Amino acid sequence: MPKSRSFLPALTLTVAALLVAALTFAGDAGIKPALKKVEAKKVCMVNNQLFEKDQIPVSVEGKTYYGCCEMCKERLAKERAARTALDPVTGKEVDKAIAVIAAQPDGKVLYFESEKTLEEYQKN
């Protein structure tokens, strides 16, 4: 087969493959990653990151928060903003010490006011 005749089918296959890849990527763009509920003691509540080992406990007003280093311990003790987050479903402020915490596959965590809002997040 001459080169000009084999070029057209190859070009058609390439364009089709690129379209499939583009549609797949566009479809995945709106999908939220699956979350896994985690223990508070495994989370640095300043960096909002899951760790394998237990973090350093910080007691503030009878509640326990966790930080990964001395700087995080200090921020948790002094800064109210470091001890709170917004529930991604309701938008309400959540105390990290009593929140339901769930981690994304990359270790980044989200704080929920209840199991119910975590479940709602997972459904949507």
MOQUICOR-V729370 format. One record per helix or strand of 2 or more residues. SS is the DSSP state (2 for helix, 1 for strand). FROM is the first residue (numbers start at 1). TO is the last residue. If there is no record, write none. Layout:
# MOQUICOR-V729370
ss->(SS SS)
from->(FROM FROM)
to->(TO TO)
This chain:
# MOQUICOR-V729370
ss->(2 1 2 1 1 1 1 2 2 1 1 1 1 2)
from->(3 36 40 43 49 56 63 70 80 84 93 100 108 115)
to->(28 37 42 44 50 60 67 78 83 86 95 103 112 123)
